[in-house]
């Protein structure tokens, strides 16, 4: 089970995970925050995590995917791996 989370962390950049979940960032990595009613981009997507300067939400790709899809973290990780074609074996 741990290997699924490691694989997401090693192979899926935060921006790609956000895009898969419907969050589009500008060239600077800023996006509208899905955690609160955001009218100007306050969510910053870094290489390995996100942070909202408005509501202070933060986490990694799995956290974001879990929130946006309503899946538990393990299933959100599997979802990201499947969407990127990264899934290998029956982890």
C-alpha positions in Angstrom: 0.0 0.0 0.0 2.8 2.4 0.8 4.2 1.9 -2.7 1.2 3.6 -4.2 1.8 6.8 -2.3 5.5 6.7 -3.0 4.9 6.2 -6.7 2.5 9.2 -6.9 5.1 11.3 -5.0 7.9 10.2 -7.3 6.1 10.3 -10.6 3.3 12.8 -10.7 4.0 16.5 -10.4 1.6 18.6 -8.4 0.5 20.6 -11.4 -0.3 17.4 -13.3 -2.4 16.1 -10.4 -4.2 19.4 -10.1 -5.0 19.4 -13.9 -6.3 15.9 -13.8 -8.7 17.0 -11.0 -9.9 20.1 -12.9 -7.7 22.8 -11.3 -6.0 24.9 -13.9 -3.0 26.9 -12.9 -1.4 29.9 -14.6 2.3 30.0 -15.7 3.3 31.0 -12.2 1.5 28.0 -10.6 -1.4 30.1 -9.2 -5.0 28.8 -9.4 -8.4 29.5 -7.9 -8.6 27.6 -4.6 -11.2 24.8 -4.5 -11.3 24.8 -0.7 -13.0 28.2 -0.4 -15.0 30.7 -2.5 -12.0 32.2 -4.4 -12.3 35.1 -6.9 -8.7 35.7 -7.5 -6.0 32.9 -7.6 -4.7 32.2 -4.1 -3.7 28.6 -4.4 0.0 28.1 -5.3 1.0 24.8 -6.8 4.6 23.9 -6.0 6.4 20.9 -7.4 5.4 18.6 -4.6 2.6 20.3 -2.7 0.0 23.1 -2.7 -0.7 26.0 -0.4 -3.5 28.5 -0.3 -2.6 32.0 0.8 -6.3 32.7 1.5 -7.6 29.8 3.6 -4.2 28.1 4.4 -5.2 24.8 2.9 -2.1 22.7 2.1 -1.2 19.2 1.2 0.2 16.9 -1.6 -1.2 15.6 -4.8 -3.1 12.7 -3.1 -4.7 15.2 -0.6 -5.9 17.4 -3.4 -7.2 14.5 -5.5 -8.9 13.0 -2.4 -10.7 16.3 -1.7 -11.8 17.0 -5.2 -12.9 13.4 -6.1 -14.4 12.5 -2.7 -12.2 9.4 -2.6 -10.2 8.1 0.3 -6.5 8.8 0.0 -5.5 5.3 -1.2 -8.1 5.3 -3.9 -7.2 8.9 -4.9 -3.6 7.8 -5.3 -4.7 4.9 -7.5 -6.9 7.3 -9.5 -4.0 9.6 -10.2 -1.8 6.7 -11.2 -4.4 5.3 -13.6 -5.1 8.8 -15.1 -1.4 9.3 -15.9 -0.8 5.7 -17.0 1.7 5.3 -14.3 0.0 2.3 -12.6 2.3 -0.7 -12.5 1.2 -4.1 -11.2 -1.3 -4.7 -8.4 0.0 -2.4 -5.7 
